[in-house]
Amino acid sequence: MTTADGRGGLSPVARLSDLAARAGVGAGVTVLVSVLPVVGLVAPAVGAGVASWTDDAERPRGPKIGAATGALVALLSLPLTFFAVWVAAAVSPAATVGVLALTLFGAAYVVGSGALGGYLADRIAADGASRADTDPETTASPVERLKHRYVEGEIGDAEFERRLDRLVSADRDRTDSASRRETPETTAPEHER
């Protein structure tokens, strides 16, 4: 099977493989963060956020990547779960039911917080991108940026005047050279008339 399907995107196998790879990254981060005190409680969200942050897909897939990360972490904890059920079964049937209920609750928590972490990573990335698009520093002219720096106190009076003169003269030179290129010589010299 090829990596590109008829629509020009990735094939389902390639998409699933990419999702699994990102979930693996998130699961690794989750395991590493889970050993930290207090922060370990939100380790699935942190791991899923990191996995979603590394995604470069055109459409945001954060919740999907986060849920896959949580599911992978839950699958990795199955040996511990089987051991806990085995010990609980030796104690009593009620302990076995309690361990299974806690396991299901824990799996739901890990998958849910992973999906939430992926969603939040997508939102933060989208907010950062929209903020960069509307940032006046990136859309302002050089003179407006210079004025802003002067008002903020980043540069002094003499530096402001020097830079402003340089910008104005550069703009004037650009305008003059552009007008010379655009206006053809329509008048004939005096001796040709």
C-alpha positions as CSV (number, residue, x, y, z in Angstrom):
1,M,0.0,0.0,0.0
2,T,1.3,3.4,-0.8
3,T,1.6,6.3,1.6
4,A,-0.6,8.6,-0.5
5,D,-4.2,7.8,-1.3
6,G,-6.2,9.2,-4.2
7,R,-7.0,12.4,-2.4
8,G,-3.3,13.3,-2.0
9,G,-3.2,12.7,1.7
10,L,-1.8,9.9,3.8
11,S,-3.3,6.4,3.5
12,P,-5.2,5.0,6.5
13,V,-2.2,2.8,7.4
14,A,0.2,5.7,7.4
15,R,-2.2,7.9,9.5
16,L,-2.6,5.1,12.0
17,S,1.2,4.5,12.1
18,D,1.7,8.2,12.7
19,L,-0.9,8.3,15.4
20,A,0.7,5.3,17.1
21,A,4.2,6.9,16.9
22,R,2.9,10.1,18.5
23,A,1.0,8.1,21.2
24,G,4.3,6.3,21.9
25,V,6.0,9.7,22.4
26,G,3.2,10.8,24.7
27,A,3.3,7.5,26.7
28,G,7.0,7.9,27.2
29,V,6.6,11.4,28.5
30,T,3.7,10.3,30.7
31,V,5.8,7.6,32.3
32,L,8.7,10.0,32.9
33,V,6.5,12.7,34.3
34,S,4.5,10.3,36.5
35,V,7.4,9.8,38.9
36,L,7.5,13.5,39.8
37,P,5.7,14.4,43.0
38,V,2.3,16.2,42.5
39,V,3.0,16.7,38.8
40,G,2.6,13.0,38.3
41,L,-1.1,13.3,38.9
42,V,-1.5,15.2,35.6
43,A,1.2,13.1,33.8
44,P,-1.3,11.8,31.1
45,A,-2.3,15.3,30.2
46,V,1.3,16.5,30.0
47,G,2.3,13.5,27.9
48,A,-0.6,13.9,25.6
49,G,0.1,17.6,25.3
50,V,3.7,17.0,24.3
51,A,2.6,14.3,21.8
52,S,0.0,16.7,20.3
53,W,2.4,19.6,20.2
54,T,4.8,17.5,18.0
55,D,2.0,16.9,15.5
56,D,2.3,18.8,12.2
57,A,-1.0,17.7,10.6
58,E,-3.0,20.3,8.8
59,R,-6.1,19.7,11.0
60,P,-5.7,19.6,14.8
61,R,-5.8,16.0,16.1
62,G,-5.0,16.7,19.7
63,P,-7.8,14.9,21.5
64,K,-7.4,11.9,19.2
65,I,-3.6,11.8,19.9
66,G,-4.2,12.3,23.6
67,A,-6.8,9.5,23.8
68,A,-4.4,7.2,22.0
69,T,-1.6,8.2,24.4
70,G,-3.9,7.4,27.4
71,A,-5.0,4.1,25.9
72,L,-1.3,3.1,25.3
73,V,-0.4,4.0,28.9
74,A,-3.4,2.0,30.2
75,L,-2.3,-1.0,28.0
76,L,1.2,-0.7,29.4
77,S,-0.1,-1.0,32.9
78,L,-2.0,-4.3,32.2
79,P,0.7,-6.5,33.7
80,L,0.4,-4.6,37.0
81,T,-3.4,-4.8,36.7
82,F,-3.3,-8.6,36.3
83,F,-1.0,-8.9,39.3
84,A,-3.3,-6.8,41.4
85,V,-6.4,-8.8,40.3
86,W,-4.5,-12.0,41.1
87,V,-3.6,-10.8,44.6
88,A,-7.2,-9.5,45.2
89,A,-8.6,-12.9,44.0
90,A,-6.6,-14.6,46.7
91,V,-8.1,-12.3,49.3
92,S,-11.8,-12.2,48.4
93,P,-14.3,-11.7,45.6
94,A,-15.2,-8.3,46.9
95,A,-11.5,-7.2,46.7
96,T,-11.4,-8.5,43.1
97,V,-14.4,-6.4,42.1
98,G,-12.9,-3.4,43.9
99,V,-9.6,-3.8,42.1
100,L,-11.4,-4.2,38.7
101,A,-13.5,-1.1,39.4
102,L,-10.4,1.0,40.3
103,T,-8.7,-0.3,37.2
104,L,-11.5,0.8,35.0
105,F,-11.7,4.2,36.7
106,G,-7.9,4.6,36.4
107,A,-8.1,3.7,32.7
108,A,-10.9,6.2,32.1
109,Y,-9.0,8.9,33.9
110,V,-5.8,8.3,31.9
111,V,-7.6,8.2,28.6
112,G,-9.8,11.2,29.5
113,S,-7.0,13.4,30.8
114,G,-4.9,12.4,27.8
115,A,-7.6,13.6,25.5
116,L,-7.9,16.8,27.5
117,G,-4.2,17.4,27.4
118,G,-4.2,17.0,23.6
119,Y,-7.1,19.3,23.2
120,L,-5.4,22.0,25.4
121,A,-2.2,21.7,23.4
122,D,-4.1,22.3,20.2
123,R,-5.9,25.3,21.7
124,I,-2.7,26.8,23.0
125,A,-1.1,26.4,19.6
126,A,-4.1,27.9,17.8
127,D,-4.1,30.9,20.2
128,G,-0.4,31.4,19.7
129,A,-0.8,31.3,15.9
130,S,-3.7,33.8,15.9
131,R,-1.9,36.1,18.3
132,A,1.2,36.1,16.1
133,D,-1.0,37.0,13.1
134,T,-2.6,40.0,14.9
135,D,0.5,41.1,16.7
136,P,1.1,44.8,15.9
137,E,4.8,44.3,16.1
138,T,4.7,42.0,13.1
139,T,2.3,44.0,11.0
140,A,3.5,47.5,11.8
141,S,5.8,49.5,9.5
142,P,9.4,50.1,10.5
143,V,8.6,53.7,11.6
144,E,5.7,52.5,13.7
145,R,7.9,49.8,15.4
146,L,10.5,52.5,16.0
147,K,7.9,54.8,17.6
148,H,6.7,51.9,19.8
149,R,10.2,51.2,21.0
150,Y,10.7,54.9,21.8
151,V,7.4,55.1,23.7
152,E,8.3,52.0,25.7
153,G,11.6,53.6,26.6
154,E,13.8,51.0,24.9
155,I,15.7,53.7,23.0
156,G,16.6,57.3,23.9
157,D,15.9,60.6,22.1
158,A,19.1,60.8,20.1
159,E,18.9,57.1,19.0
160,F,15.3,57.6,18.0
161,E,16.1,60.7,15.9
162,R,19.1,59.0,14.2
163,R,17.1,55.9,13.3
164,L,14.1,57.9,12.2
165,D,16.2,60.0,9.9
166,R,17.8,56.8,8.4
167,L,14.3,55.2,7.9
168,V,12.9,58.4,6.3
169,S,15.9,58.8,3.9
170,A,15.8,55.1,3.0
171,D,12.1,55.4,2.3
172,R,12.6,58.6,0.2
173,D,15.4,56.9,-1.8
174,R,13.2,53.9,-2.5
175,T,10.3,56.1,-3.6
176,D,12.5,58.2,-5.8
177,S,14.1,55.1,-7.5
178,A,10.7,53.5,-8.0
179,S,9.2,56.7,-9.5
180,R,12.2,57.0,-11.9
181,R,11.6,53.4,-13.1
182,E,7.9,53.9,-13.6
183,T,7.8,57.3,-15.4
184,P,9.2,57.1,-19.0
185,E,10.8,60.1,-20.6
186,T,8.0,61.7,-22.6
187,T,9.6,65.0,-23.2
188,A,12.2,65.4,-25.9
189,P,15.4,67.3,-25.3
190,E,15.3,71.0,-26.2
191,H,17.5,70.7,-29.3
192,E,15.2,68.0,-30.9
193,R,12.1,70.3,-30.9
